[in-house]
Amino acid sequence: MNARTRVAPSPTGAPHLGTAYIALFNLCFAKQHGGDFVLRIEDTDRDRVHQRYEKQLLESFHWLGLTWDEGPDRGGDYAPYRQSERYALYRQYAEQLLEKEHAFYCFASAEELAHMRCEQLARGETPRYDGRGLSLSKAEIQRRLCAHEPYVLRLKVPEDGTAIMHDQLRGRIEIEWSQVDMQVLLKSDGSPTYHLANVVDDHLMCITDVIRGEEWINSTPKHLLLYDYLGWQPPKYWHLPLLRHPDKSKLSKRRAPTGILYYRDVGYMPAALLNYLGRMGWSMPDEREKFTLSEMIEHFDMTRISLGGPIFDSAKLNWLNGVWLRELDDATLLADYKKWLDQRNILPAVATPLRTGINKLSDIPEKILFLYQGDIALVADDFTTSHERSLEIVQFAYWHLERCHEWNAENIFATLQTLATAMQLGLNDFFSAIFVAVSGKRDALEITVSMAALGQEVSLSRLRTAVLVLGGGSKKKSRALEKKYHQLIGDSLTS
């Protein structure tokens, strides 16, 4: 059988560079082995999934030039490709596991489980489910079911011994079963967890090779156990190293732009970004730095992957993007620039507020320059309020706006107005810090209209930069601000 790989993102936030990185390696592996690459949407987290993020995911993959053979927008022999449309399948296999006593009912409440974990921590133990559901008699289980008590289904895990697995990149890996939790398989609302849905879908979609990030290594014993319990042949597992910042910390949106669409909106070439992601822990046989996707597929070899954490360095990306740009002929460069301007569609969005304060057409470029810049130069003294107060406003605004699902001027204003009220600040004082953070100026075009035109990823990136400029970059400071933010929002929501 030809290779079949997949990428299975969850649309719970803006499409992440890490998702594109994993997708790229899955695509190259499948095509190099004459197989198929599948896009599957893992949308079982009902509280966090939003249709807008699935749309952005498809949009960002298409922009990058990543294509798939089967998926929610293309169909295929193993449809449907959204997990929310496959619930009956998961229930079927969960009941099969239950019947064979490989899964069990757990009626413990959230409060009981929290108390259990507190006691374990007090004893110096690693918090994990203690197996209390396994001690229930069949009569007790039946009584609780008849009483319609809420329950989850959990995976039965061996009490002793060692889980042994083989990773195609890392070799033999051993994990004590005592370190593997009795994972929830079906939630109380009947929806599956990632672990059950992932295994069922990979099997039914005939996935031969699971290529994913190394953060899933510790979950692999649960997945292999499910394959064993269900009598299925597991795929081969390849766990790629995670993308990291130059200081070796995990790539995080709290520290740098990680949204794919940010790089589109500030003017990177999709081929250059894909090229750079291809260099994350992998190299061409001749070590060349610039290569196309088709060249990567032609020469792709998983054995050339380095397990040292690949560094995502924006300066290196800028250099590589510059190489791509400088190699364009004049006509293509101008055409790409015009396409980028048209795609941004900023001028129509700000035409109304732009009329204020201009006396001649030549005044316009200065007014709108900040809308076309990727980064803006900021210093702490640009802010009119104290650095500490400005930091709170900007950081809290960042966290508040992260949850704004409909990105338009009206929603942005309403979201920020709610925050200003919670902070007991007048709108002038509050928005003065936002003006500076987003535009680099103390007075600019109507700021919520400007943020809508900039887009969520670029706006959040500007706020994140301002947080760093104002001294909020340390873990200690971030934790203190986060605690204060949650206290503030909790108080404001209950008052």
Phi, psi and omega in degrees: 000136177293158181297140173229120179238168180211158165238139188226072182285156176254122184281067181249004180187179180301139181306130190260147176305323180299325178293318178296321178300312179294318180299318181301314182290325175294317179298312182298318180297312182299313184290325179294334180255019175066027184247201184241147179246128187247137171254120179238136181261117180263089188246042182273347179278086190299329184286336188244341182290140176220136183301329180302323183286328175293318177300316179296323180298310179298319180298316183289322177294318178297319179299318181292334184097015175276124181239150181233155182273329180222146180175179185297334181263353183242338186076195182152175184292344185243024180297157002279162184250015170248129183296331179297343179261009185235017187302322182300325178297315183294319178299319180302313183282332175295319179291327176295318177296321180295316181298324181270007178063031172264352175224162183211160178282141173229120182257005184297136178282167177300323180294318178299315182293322178296318178296318178302314182292324177298318179295321178296317178297321179297331179271002180079020181263159174284125181298128176198160180298135187268005175080016185301331180294336181290340183274355181286136177285162179298325180293318180294319178298314181297321179298316181291323178294318179295332179275002179059037175288139179294145180211165169236162172256132181243155178278131175280126185242139177306142182282327185233169175094193187228136173276128180243128180222162179243122175259133185295338179260333191246352180081211184287131177233132179241133177226127179298135179299335179294343179263002182255121183285155175280088191297139169293133178257315174239131179281172183295337178270006178089355180277150182278157168276170179307319190295315178290309184299320180301312182291314180300314182292318179299322179290309184293334178267008175058040178289125183268330185222122177261111181248111187213178183286155184293348178294347180266002181302314184290345177270346185299322176303322177296319182291317178295325177295320177296318176301317181295313181299324183270357177073032183250154174277123181285157174285175171278143181249134176231116181253110183282149175293149181284149173291142184225158172286165179305334178273011177078002175285156182299137180303122187224140178292343178288345185242339182199159178298126178240354180282132181303318185291339174301314184291328173293314188290333180264005168100026172278152175279132181301321180295325179289319179294318178296319175304314182294319177297326178294338179272000181282090179085006180223157179214154175290153179304327180266007175068012179297149183267330181257124177205157180270169177297317181296325177290324177296316179299316182300321186254010188293135179209116184297338181290349179273004179282131176266135183277354174292139183303115180294137184265121175271103185250113184298328178295320178293320177298317179301317179298312183294320178297323177297321177300314179298315181297316184291341179273356176285146173284167186303315184296318181291320179300312181294322178295318179293322179295316179297319179299319179295317178298316180294321180295322180292324174052041186280316186303314178300328183288332185247012184301318183294305179292340181295332182297334182284124172087011175247143179246342179207160184299330181290352174283339188296313183307317180296324182293324188252001184306318184297338180284341182254358180274149174281302177245152175239149181281124180229145167228156186300327183287355175292337184277140185277329177272173182301153181301319182295315181291319178298320179299315179298315181300311185291316181293316179295323178297319178302310182294322180293317184283340175303329185266007181276102186283328179254104189270092174216167187302320182295314180291322178298314180297314181299319180296314181288326177296319176301317180293317179300319178297316179298325181274359180057046179242143172292153184297326179296312179296318183294309186286344178298322179289323179293320177306309184294316183298320186272323186253342186080005182234159176276346177214128182211187174304159179315120196290323181289326175294319179296318180294323177297320179291322179294326185094160186295316184296315181290319179299315179294325177297319179296317179295321179297318178298318179298322177301316180293318179298325183272005173093021182259022186275343184282155179297320181298314181293319181297318179297319180296317179293320181295320178297315180294322180297312182293325174297317181295312183292322177299315180296317185290329181283335182262349183276000000 
